[in-house]
């Protein structure tokens, strides 16, 4: 299994907004660094120690803002952050549950091999191909009798996202 490849003929799909989110994290970190250094320099208090402190603070902000990268292929879904990489075999899912509400909503996926990942529901909503890969694997797991809890959570999320997409198409086309 190749978990970290993006696009191509092997059927791997990735979060389309990930690169833009990384650029935003870099921009915010650099903007904070430039602003703090400028203020410190203007006050005449900038030194090596304080400059190092500002570099560390900006680096910490980047670590906090760095988005995880979600990729999926036939039978697997992977979530890669700066420090950890986790994946589940979607055809071997045993449980799907929703954690949190609103903006912080996440799907927690567990497979029969003991793997567990958390995926932001918004990432799935913005990337229908990722959701399709997850849904296809969950159907396989359900047919095998492995997915015993949470199938309705995934079906509900898919239906809500499909409904929002259809509503958007109708609004754009002038139909209501």
Secondary structure, DSSP 8 states (H G I E B T S, - for coil): ---S--SSTT--EE-TTHHHHHHHHHHHHHHHHHHHHHHHHHTT---HHHHHHHHHHHHHHHHHH---EEEEETTEEEEE-SS-EEEEEGGGEEEEEEES-GGG-EEEEEETTS-EEEEEHHHHHH-HHHHHHHHHHHHHHHHHT---B-HHHHHHHHHHHHHHHHHHHHHHHT--
